[in-house]
Amino acid sequence: SRTATNRWSKVFSSRCTSGLSRRSLGLLAPEQVKDAIVPLRNWFLTAAFVCIGLELSFAEFAEVGWRPVAVYFLATAANTALALGAAWALFR
């Protein structure tokens, strides 16, 4: 249920930020630590996807043919379905 998901995310985020604030020797409140970490996380995630995009070469796709590309996309779809199924089972 949605309430269980919210409960676990609150528990996880409070554990993470409280642990980080303890490491800050009490100089920062948990909210300050969270407010500093969330934008950094978003920038690193964005940078990761940009790097993936920079490595993508359609010329290499043309070289190897359509079958390895089809297998790659099929495997990606299967992994995505598996991950969504696991997430649904864990957080429903």
N, CA, C and O of each residue as an XYZ file, in Angstrom:
368
protein
N       0.832     -1.194      0.000
C       0.000      0.000      0.000
C       0.869      1.247      0.000
O       2.058      1.199      0.313
N       0.265      2.331     -0.347
C       0.989      3.599     -0.450
C       1.498      4.042      0.926
O       2.580      4.622      1.023
N       0.740      3.781      1.975
C       1.158      4.180      3.318
C       2.426      3.445      3.739
O       3.313      4.037      4.353
N       2.513      2.166      3.412
C       3.702      1.390      3.767
C       4.919      1.928      3.036
O       6.002      2.021      3.614
N       4.749      2.281      1.777
C       5.864      2.832      1.010
C       6.331      4.145      1.615
O       7.533      4.369      1.764
N       5.395      5.012      1.962
C       5.753      6.292      2.569
C       6.443      6.086      3.908
O       7.395      6.793      4.241
N       5.956      5.113      4.675
C       6.556      4.841      5.973
C       8.004      4.414      5.810
O       8.882      4.911      6.516
N       8.266      3.478      4.867
C       9.635      3.001      4.673
C      10.543      4.085      4.132
O      11.711      4.159      4.516
N      10.029      4.934      3.244
C      10.883      5.997      2.719
C      11.206      7.006      3.808
O      12.309      7.552      3.835
N      10.255      7.266      4.714
C      10.528      8.183      5.824
C      11.552      7.579      6.784
O      12.448      8.274      7.263
N      11.414      6.284      7.060
C      12.366      5.618      7.949
C      13.752      5.648      7.329
O      14.730      5.980      7.999
N      13.839      5.299      6.041
C      15.132      5.261      5.368
C      15.759      6.648      5.327
O      16.942      6.804      5.632
N      14.974      7.658      4.950
C      15.555      8.995      4.833
C      15.936      9.546      6.200
O      16.939     10.252      6.308
N      15.169      9.248      7.249
C      15.538      9.755      8.576
C      16.790      9.052      9.082
O      17.622      9.669      9.747
N      16.931      7.756      8.771
C      18.142      7.039      9.180
C      19.364      7.604      8.472
O      20.410      7.814      9.085
N      19.222      7.845      7.185
C      20.357      8.364      6.409
C      20.756      9.743      6.881
O      21.937     10.002      7.110
N      19.793     10.628      7.029
C      20.138     11.999      7.395
C      20.584     12.098      8.844
O      21.440     12.921      9.171
N      20.011     11.264      9.727
C      20.455     11.343     11.117
C      21.878     10.817     11.249
O      22.669     11.348     12.029
N      22.208      9.772     10.487
C      23.578      9.270     10.507
C      24.550     10.296      9.966
O      25.655     10.447     10.485
N      24.146     10.991      8.937
C      25.013     12.011      8.362
C      25.172     13.194      9.305
O      26.249     13.783      9.401
N      24.086     13.541     10.004
C      24.195     14.691     10.909
C      25.074     14.338     12.107
O      25.749     15.213     12.649
N      25.078     13.071     12.532
C      25.972     12.682     13.622
C      27.422     12.818     13.179
O      28.286     13.191     13.972
N      27.686     12.519     11.921
C      29.036     12.653     11.407
C      29.445     14.115     11.269
O      30.633     14.424     11.174
N      28.469     15.010     11.257
C      28.793     16.427     11.129
C      29.088     17.057     12.493
O      29.236     18.275     12.595
N      29.172     16.231     13.535
C      29.476     16.685     14.900
C      28.449     17.668     15.432
O      28.775     18.531     16.248
N      27.211     17.542     14.976
C      26.150     18.405     15.469
C      26.168     19.803     14.876
O      25.432     20.676     15.334
N      26.992     20.027     13.871
C      27.070     21.351     13.270
C      25.924     21.600     12.294
O      25.559     22.749     12.044
N      25.361     20.541     11.748
C      24.281     20.669     10.781
C      23.067     19.892     11.246
O      23.186     18.803     11.807
N      21.901     20.461     11.007
C      20.649     19.759     11.293
C      20.410     18.743     10.188
O      20.901     18.920      9.073
N      19.660     17.671     10.478
C      19.383     16.670      9.447
C      18.769     17.272      8.177
O      19.069     16.823      7.071
N      17.922     18.275      8.333
C      17.307     18.908      7.169
C      18.356     19.606      6.308
O      18.259     19.597      5.081
N      19.359     20.210      6.949
C      20.412     20.882      6.197
C      21.248     19.873      5.408
O      21.636     20.128      4.268
N      21.515     18.746      6.020
C      22.283     17.704      5.340
C      21.493     17.182      4.147
O      22.031     17.033      3.049
N      20.210     16.906      4.375
C      19.356     16.411      3.295
C      19.261     17.439      2.172
O      19.348     17.085      0.996
N      19.083     18.705      2.528
C      18.977     19.757      1.519
C      20.254     19.901      0.706
O      20.206     20.336     -0.445
N      21.388     19.546      1.280
C      22.657     19.625      0.552
C      22.887     18.389     -0.310
O      23.480     18.491     -1.384
N      22.430     17.228      0.143
C      22.715     15.976     -0.560
C      21.799     15.752     -1.753
O      22.245     15.240     -2.780
N      20.537     16.120     -1.643
C      19.580     15.845     -2.717
C      19.997     16.494     -4.038
O      19.974     15.806     -5.058
N      20.375     17.768     -4.082
C      20.824     18.333     -5.369
C      22.090     17.649     -5.905
O      22.229     17.470     -7.115
N      22.999     17.272     -5.023
C      24.202     16.562     -5.471
C      23.848     15.223     -6.098
O      24.400     14.846     -7.132
N      22.928     14.511     -5.469
C      22.489     13.229     -6.013
C      21.892     13.425     -7.403
O      22.176     12.654     -8.320
N      21.071     14.450     -7.553
C      20.442     14.704     -8.854
C      21.485     15.054     -9.920
O      21.373     14.604    -11.060
N      22.491     15.847     -9.564
C      23.529     16.202    -10.523
C      24.354     14.988    -10.929
O      24.676     14.827    -12.106
N      24.698     14.139     -9.980
C      25.462     12.934    -10.307
C      24.656     11.981    -11.180
O      25.205     11.366    -12.093
N      23.362     11.854    -10.910
C      22.511     11.004    -11.734
C      22.422     11.559    -13.154
O      22.496     10.810    -14.128
N      22.264     12.872    -13.260
C      22.221     13.510    -14.581
C      23.534     13.302    -15.326
O      23.532     12.991    -16.517
N      24.651     13.473    -14.630
C      25.963     13.285    -15.257
C      26.136     11.848    -15.740
O      26.717     11.619    -16.801
N      25.643     10.887    -14.980
C      25.749      9.481    -15.385
C      24.997      9.235    -16.688
O      25.508      8.562    -17.583
N      23.785      9.778    -16.798
C      23.020      9.573    -18.026
C      23.632     10.324    -19.207
O      23.573      9.845    -20.339
N      24.209     11.480    -18.959
C      24.901     12.198    -20.031
C      26.087     11.372    -20.521
O      26.316     11.271    -21.726
N      26.830     10.789    -19.609
C      27.981      9.953    -20.001
C      27.535      8.744    -20.806
O      28.192      8.364    -21.775
N      26.432      8.143    -20.415
C      25.908      7.014    -21.186
C      25.566      7.475    -22.601
O      25.867      6.785    -23.575
N      24.942      8.631    -22.705
C      24.587      9.165    -24.019
C      25.805      9.493    -24.865
O      25.779      9.322    -26.084
N      26.864      9.960    -24.236
C      28.075     10.293    -24.977
C      28.762      9.046    -25.524
O      29.439      9.113    -26.550
N      28.595      7.922    -24.858
C      29.214      6.674    -25.287
C      28.417      5.963    -26.375
O      28.935      5.049    -27.017
N      27.172      6.364    -26.591
C      26.309      5.699    -27.559
C      26.753      6.047    -28.976
O      26.926      7.218    -29.315
N      26.932      5.026    -29.790
C      27.363      5.230    -31.169
C      26.473      4.417    -32.101
O      26.513      3.187    -32.094
N      25.675      5.108    -32.898
C      24.800      4.413    -33.841
C      25.596      3.751    -34.965
O      25.136      2.782    -35.569
N      26.776      4.270    -35.239
C      27.627      3.645    -36.254
C      28.035      2.239    -35.819
O      28.110      1.331    -36.647
N      28.298      2.058    -34.534
C      28.635      0.717    -34.029
C      27.441     -0.216    -34.133
O      27.606     -1.404    -34.410
N      26.237      0.307    -33.912
C      25.041     -0.512    -34.086
C      24.953     -1.015    -35.524
O      24.621     -2.176    -35.763
N      25.249     -0.147    -36.467
C      25.179     -0.529    -37.880
C      26.233     -1.584    -38.212
O      25.994     -2.462    -39.042
N      27.386     -1.502    -37.574
C      28.459     -2.469    -37.830
C      28.100     -3.879    -37.376
O      28.360     -4.848    -38.088
N      27.505     -3.996    -36.198
C      27.254     -5.325    -35.635
C      25.992     -5.967    -36.185
O      25.817     -7.179    -36.060
N      25.122     -5.192    -36.782
C      23.890     -5.762    -37.327
C      22.739     -5.636    -36.353
O      22.897     -5.142    -35.237
N      21.588     -6.087    -36.790
C      20.395     -5.876    -35.992
C      20.199     -6.939    -34.911
O      19.554     -6.657    -33.902
N      20.723     -8.129    -35.083
C      20.470     -9.203    -34.112
C      21.080     -8.942    -32.740
O      20.372     -9.097    -31.746
N      22.346     -8.556    -32.623
C      22.876     -8.240    -31.287
C      22.151     -7.063    -30.634
O      21.966     -7.035    -29.417
N      21.749     -6.107    -31.445
C      21.001     -4.960    -30.913
C      19.640     -5.424    -30.394
O      19.193     -4.981    -29.336
N      18.982     -6.315    -31.138
C      17.687     -6.852    -30.703
C      17.841     -7.646    -29.408
O      17.006     -7.535    -28.510
N      18.899     -8.441    -29.307
C      19.144     -9.208    -28.077
C      19.377     -8.261    -26.905
O      18.872     -8.494    -25.807
N      20.133     -7.206    -27.134
C      20.396     -6.224    -26.075
C      19.085     -5.612    -25.576
O      18.845     -5.541    -24.371
N      18.236     -5.168    -26.518
C      16.980     -4.540    -26.115
C      16.034     -5.547    -25.464
O      15.289     -5.187    -24.552
N      16.050     -6.779    -25.910
C      15.232     -7.819    -25.284
C      15.698     -8.085    -23.851
O      14.880     -8.216    -22.940
N      17.011     -8.163    -23.659
C      17.558     -8.375    -22.316
C      17.251     -7.181    -21.410
O      16.937     -7.356    -20.232
N      17.341     -5.977    -21.956
C      17.014     -4.786    -21.173
C      15.548     -4.795    -20.763
O      15.221     -4.465    -19.623
N      14.668     -5.166    -21.678
C      13.241     -5.241    -21.359
C      12.970     -6.305    -20.293
O      12.161     -6.086    -19.392
N      13.637     -7.445    -20.391
C      13.456     -8.507    -19.394
C      13.960     -8.058    -18.019
O      13.302     -8.304    -17.008
N      15.118     -7.405    -17.977
C      15.645     -6.910    -16.702
C      14.736     -5.852    -16.104
O      14.537     -5.816    -14.890
N      14.185     -4.992    -16.947
C      13.265     -3.964    -16.460
C      12.013     -4.599    -15.882
O      11.550     -4.197    -14.814
N      11.461     -5.586    -16.575
C      10.271     -6.277    -16.076
C      10.563     -6.981    -14.754
O       9.745     -6.950    -13.835
N      11.717     -7.609    -14.664
C      12.106     -8.286    -13.425
C      12.247     -7.284    -12.276
O      11.774     -7.537    -11.168
N      12.891     -6.157    -12.540
C      13.068     -5.140    -11.495
C      11.726     -4.544    -11.072
O      11.492     -4.333     -9.882
N      10.851     -4.274    -12.027
C       9.528     -3.743    -11.676
C       8.723     -4.766    -10.881
O       8.020     -4.410     -9.936
N       8.825     -6.043    -11.267
C       8.130     -7.088    -10.514
C       8.634     -7.206     -9.095
O       7.849     -7.362     -8.160
N       9.962     -7.130     -8.929
C      10.527     -7.181     -7.576
C      10.120     -5.971     -6.751
O       9.800     -6.097     -5.569
N      10.131     -4.800     -7.374
C       9.707     -3.585     -6.658
C       8.243     -3.667     -6.266
O       7.870     -3.272     -5.162
N       7.410     -4.181     -7.170
C       5.989     -4.326     -6.858
C       5.793     -5.296     -5.694
O       4.995     -5.036     -4.794
N       6.526     -6.418     -5.714
C       6.377     -7.416     -4.648
C       6.865     -6.874     -3.304
O       6.283     -7.178     -2.262
N       7.917     -6.085     -3.326
C       8.470     -5.576     -2.076
C       7.703     -4.395     -1.495
O       7.626     -4.249     -0.276
N       7.134     -3.549     -2.355
C       6.558     -2.301     -1.884
C       5.040     -2.190     -2.066
O       4.488     -1.093     -1.983
N       4.374     -3.297     -2.309
C       2.918     -3.211     -2.474
C       2.219     -3.106     -1.157
O       0.992     -3.025     -1.114
